[in-house]
Amino acid sequence: MEHDNKPFVEIYADGACSGNPGVGGYGAILRAGDKERELSGCEEMTTNNRMELLGVISALEALRRPCRVQVTTDSNYIVKGMNEWIEGWINKNWKNSQKKDVLNRDLWERLLRASRQHDVEWLWIKGHNGHLENERCDELAREAIKKCRQRMQKKDEKD
């Protein structure tokens, strides 16, 4: 695939969950040259893996045209999922190696759709190990959890 004319974008993403399942948040950083954008979001009842996936998905879906993308995450689940497992899951009608339904299929399908228009390289890094962008994404995810809790509390107070 020719990609010389496609812009290069770095994506860093992380997810967090308070309780698993529980209140979850994600954070992502998109960087293209000297431009940078941060994204975050939360869900009231979710899992850590879903938040990890949503961090990457939200960043990829924010891209407006095909790009060369380097996704860096501390989630082996995502890196192995995209580099090793997903083709097998698709070929086996979304069954894993134990012949059970693939968890989070909805998000894996969304991630696949979001990544297909780009040339994506998936990189794993060790989490909570001083990686500047990963630490910032974790901070964004945890801030999103706090905001979600505050929203939930205000909602409970109204009810």
N, C-alpha and C positions, 0 to 999 in steps of 0.2 A: 504494500500500500504506500503510495507516495504521500509524504507528509512534509516536504520541504517548505511548502507555502502555508502550512497550518501553524497558528500560534502555539507556543509552548506554555502550558499552565501547570503549576504545582498545586496539588491539593493535599492538605493535611486534615485529618478528621479523627474525632474521638467520640465515644459515647460513654455515658455513666448512668447508673441506676442506684437509687436509694431503696434497698430491698430488691430482690430479684425473683419474682416480679415486684414492681413498685413504681414510684415516680421516677421518670427517666428524662435525661436530656442529652443533647448532642451539640457538638461544636465543630466548625470547619473553617479553614482558611483557604482562600483561593489566591494565588499569586501569579501574575503575568508581568514579567519585567519589573517595573517599579510600582505597579498597581497591586493593591491588596484589598481583599474584601473578607469580612468575617460573617459567618452565618451561625445561627443557633436556633434551637427549638426544643419543645418538651412534650411529653405525654403523661397523663395522670396514672395510667396503669400499663406497664410495659416491661420488657426485659432488657438487659444490658446488650445482648446481641442485636436486638431490634434497633436500639439507639446507635450502635456502631454502624449498622447498615444505613440508617437514615442520615447520619452525618455525611457519608460518602455520596449517597443518592442526592441529597439537597445540593451539594457542591456541583456534582455533574449536571444536574437539572438546571443549575444557574448559568451554565455555559450557553451562549447564544449561537455558536457556530462550531463546526468540527475543529477539534484541537488535538495536539499531542499533549497527553496528560500523564503526569507522574503522581500517582496516589500513594501517599505515605500514611500508614496507620499502625497502631499497636495491636490491631486485631488479626490474629492468625486465622480466625474464622473467615474474615473477608478475603485475605490474601490467598489462603488455601482454597477457599470456595471458588474464587475467580480463576486461579491458576491451575487448580488440580481437580476440583470436584464437579463443577457446574455442567460440563459436557456430559459426564456420566449420569448426573441427575436428569438431564434433559432426555438422554437416550433411554433411560429407565422410567420415563414418565413421572419424573419428580419423586423417585424413590431413592433412599440412601443405600449404603452398602448392607444395612440390616433389613432391607426391603420395607422400610417404614417410610411414611410420608416425610419429605424434607421439611424441616421446621422453617418458618418464615418465608415460605414459598412466594407469597405476595411481594415481599420486599426483594427477594432474589430476582424475581421476574422484572421488577421495576428497575433494579440496579443493572440488569442485563440490557434492558431497553435504553437506559440513560448512558450506558458505556459504549454501545454499539456504534454510534456515530463518531466516536473518537478513537485515537490510537492510544490505548491505556497501558501503562506499566504499573504493576501492583507491587509496592514495597512494604515490608514489615520492619518495624523498629521496636525495640524493647520499650515498654511503657514506663512512666515514672522514673526515667533514667536521665533526666536533665536535657532532653531534646526540646529546644526552645518552642518550636511550633506545636509539638505534641502536648507540652505542658499548657500552652495557651488554649488549645482546643479542649483540654480537660477542664480548664478554668471556665471556658464558655459553657461547657456542658453542665457543670455544677451551678453556675449562675442561672442557667435555664431551669434547672430543678428547683432552685429557690423561688424563681418567678412563678413557676407552675404551682408550687405549694401555696404561695401568697394568693394566687388566683383561686385555688381550691378553698382556702380559708375564707376569703371574701364571699365566695359562692355559698359556703356553709352558713355564714353569718346571716345572709339574706334569707335562707330557707327556714 
